[in-house]
Amino acid sequence: MNKPAFQTNTKLTSSEIGKAIGRSRQAVDSYIADLRATTLLELDLKIFHLNLLGILQDRIAKRLGIPQRTLSDHLAQVRQNKLQTPVGRESVTIYGHYSFRIV
């Protein structure tokens, strides 16, 4: 995707982006969903790791620049073994001991 063009017009639709890069709207929607899931998974893993180290939730939230409520929601998902993942991945294993099924 042409990053500078997107930065100047953040209201582009997935159809417009698709036309610009020669892909269908559905493909662009899939790419965006995959990027979103990757970002959320990375955040979940950071939260999990910091929590595993015994760092208090308010400090984790401050360090990651997220609201305490968001942190609590992510920890609840981790505890229920529900993490989002990029398309095509069905589970995540952390440190060889913690396995999460993907919803």
Buried (B, 14 or more C-beta within 10 A) or exposed (E): EEEEEBEEEEEBEBEBBBBBEEBEBEBBBBBEEBEEBBEBBEBBBBBBEBBEEEEEBEEBBEEBEBEEEEBEEBBEBBEEBEBBBBEEBEEBEBEEEEEBEBE
